[in-house]
Amino acid sequence: MKYYIATSRHEIPKHNRLRKLLLDLGWKCTCDWTTRDFMQPLNHQNSPTIAVSDIQGIQHADIVIFLIPGGPGAHVELGAAIASNKIVVVSSETLDDAALLQRGDLFYFYPGVNRHLGSVEDLAKWLLHRVDVLPRVLTSTTSSAGRRSSAL
């Protein structure tokens, strides 16, 4: 299974824990953006290359995993995954559906987006046992709502 993890750069330790767990399962990361030098400022020369690399990572992935909280770029990546009709999982260690709705994060509830509540360790186990049955994002707004899984 090929995957892409979107999140805030402040969540790199969480990203890397999940990446290691998925690599141990034999999954392949399509773009590991965490290896970039974040001390290097973005500019008009390097930004297009970085943006293209991230979008290509999403396009080559079977599944896109969005770890909350995500920064502005991660939300663009979420939109790209939805537009690309990928399997999308939004995962939070602490925020349930009610909290996500209160924050106004509507695209976490786009039809076909799967939501998970729990640690990244729980998420890796959840993905291993469910990835073959997770729906892709739906292109019709008349389709059923996304699925929710949690340890609630």
C-alpha positions as CSV (number, residue, x, y, z in Angstrom):
1,M,0.0,0.0,0.0
2,K,1.4,3.4,-0.9
3,Y,0.6,6.3,1.4
4,Y,1.1,10.0,2.0
5,I,0.9,11.6,5.4
6,A,-0.3,15.3,5.7
7,T,0.0,17.2,8.9
8,S,1.7,20.3,10.4
9,R,5.4,20.5,10.4
10,H,5.1,20.9,14.2
11,E,3.7,17.3,14.2
12,I,6.8,15.8,12.5
13,P,7.5,13.4,15.5
14,K,3.9,12.0,15.2
15,H,4.3,11.8,11.4
16,N,7.6,9.9,11.8
17,R,6.1,7.5,14.4
18,L,3.3,6.6,12.0
19,R,5.7,6.4,9.0
20,K,7.8,3.9,10.8
21,L,4.9,1.8,11.9
22,L,3.6,1.7,8.3
23,L,7.0,1.0,6.8
24,D,7.3,-1.9,9.3
25,L,4.0,-3.2,7.7
26,G,5.6,-3.1,4.3
27,W,3.8,0.1,3.2
28,K,5.6,2.6,1.0
29,C,5.6,6.4,1.6
30,T,5.2,8.3,-1.7
31,C,6.8,11.5,-0.4
32,D,8.5,12.1,2.9
33,W,8.4,15.9,3.2
34,T,9.8,15.7,6.7
35,T,13.3,15.4,5.4
36,R,13.3,18.9,4.1
37,D,15.3,21.7,5.7
38,F,12.7,23.8,7.4
39,M,15.3,26.4,8.4
40,Q,15.7,27.2,4.7
41,P,13.1,29.9,3.8
42,L,10.7,29.2,1.0
43,N,11.1,31.4,-2.1
44,H,9.8,31.8,-5.6
45,Q,12.6,29.4,-6.8
46,N,12.1,26.4,-4.5
47,S,8.4,26.7,-3.7
48,P,7.1,25.4,-7.0
49,T,9.4,22.3,-6.8
50,I,8.2,21.5,-3.3
51,A,4.5,22.0,-4.1
52,V,4.8,19.8,-7.2
53,S,6.6,17.1,-5.2
54,D,3.9,17.1,-2.5
55,I,1.0,16.9,-5.0
56,Q,2.8,14.1,-6.9
57,G,3.2,12.2,-3.6
58,I,-0.6,12.5,-3.1
59,Q,-1.3,11.5,-6.7
60,H,0.9,8.4,-6.4
61,A,-0.6,7.3,-3.0
62,D,-3.4,4.8,-2.6
63,I,-4.3,6.4,0.7
64,V,-3.8,9.9,2.2
65,I,-3.6,10.2,6.0
66,F,-4.3,13.6,7.5
67,L,-3.0,13.9,11.1
68,I,-4.8,16.7,13.1
69,P,-3.7,19.4,13.7
70,G,-2.7,20.2,10.1
71,G,-1.2,23.5,8.9
72,P,-2.4,25.4,5.9
73,G,-0.3,23.3,3.5
74,A,-1.8,20.1,5.0
75,H,-5.3,21.4,4.4
76,V,-4.4,22.0,0.7
77,E,-3.1,18.5,0.6
78,L,-6.4,17.2,2.1
79,G,-8.3,19.1,-0.7
80,A,-6.0,17.6,-3.3
81,A,-6.6,14.1,-1.9
82,I,-10.4,14.7,-2.0
83,A,-10.2,16.0,-5.5
84,S,-8.1,13.0,-6.6
85,N,-10.7,10.6,-5.2
86,K,-8.2,8.9,-2.9
87,I,-8.9,6.9,0.2
88,V,-8.7,9.7,2.9
89,V,-8.3,9.2,6.6
90,V,-8.5,12.1,9.0
91,S,-7.0,11.1,12.4
92,S,-7.0,12.9,15.7
93,E,-5.6,11.8,19.0
94,T,-8.0,14.0,21.0
95,L,-10.8,15.6,18.9
96,D,-14.0,13.7,18.4
97,D,-16.6,14.6,15.6
98,A,-18.4,17.2,17.8
99,A,-15.1,19.0,18.5
100,L,-14.1,18.9,14.8
101,L,-17.5,20.4,13.8
102,Q,-17.3,23.1,16.5
103,R,-13.9,24.1,15.0
104,G,-15.6,24.4,11.6
105,D,-13.5,21.8,9.8
106,L,-16.2,20.9,7.3
107,F,-13.9,19.0,4.8
108,Y,-13.2,16.4,7.5
109,F,-16.8,15.4,6.9
110,Y,-16.7,15.4,3.1
111,P,-18.6,12.2,1.8
112,G,-16.2,9.3,1.9
113,V,-13.6,10.8,4.2
114,N,-12.9,8.4,7.0
115,R,-12.3,9.6,10.5
116,H,-10.3,8.0,13.3
117,L,-9.9,8.9,16.9
118,G,-6.9,7.5,18.7
119,S,-3.1,7.4,18.8
120,V,-1.0,6.8,15.7
121,E,-0.2,3.4,17.0
122,D,-4.0,2.7,17.1
123,L,-4.3,4.2,13.7
124,A,-1.6,1.9,12.2
125,K,-3.5,-1.2,13.6
126,W,-6.8,0.2,12.4
127,L,-5.5,0.8,8.9
128,L,-3.9,-2.7,8.7
129,H,-7.3,-4.4,9.4
130,R,-9.5,-2.0,7.4
131,V,-7.7,-0.6,4.5
132,D,-9.3,-3.0,2.0
133,V,-12.8,-1.9,3.0
134,L,-12.3,1.8,3.4
135,P,-14.3,3.8,0.9
136,R,-12.7,6.3,-1.5
137,V,-13.9,9.9,-1.4
138,L,-17.2,10.2,-3.2
139,T,-17.6,12.6,-6.1
140,S,-21.4,13.0,-5.6
141,T,-22.8,15.1,-2.8
142,T,-25.8,12.9,-2.7
143,S,-23.8,9.9,-1.4
144,S,-23.6,8.7,2.1
145,A,-21.5,10.4,4.8
146,G,-18.0,9.3,5.7
147,R,-17.4,6.5,8.2
148,R,-16.1,7.0,11.8
149,S,-14.1,4.6,13.8
150,S,-12.8,5.2,17.3
151,A,-12.1,3.6,20.6
152,L,-15.1,5.6,22.2
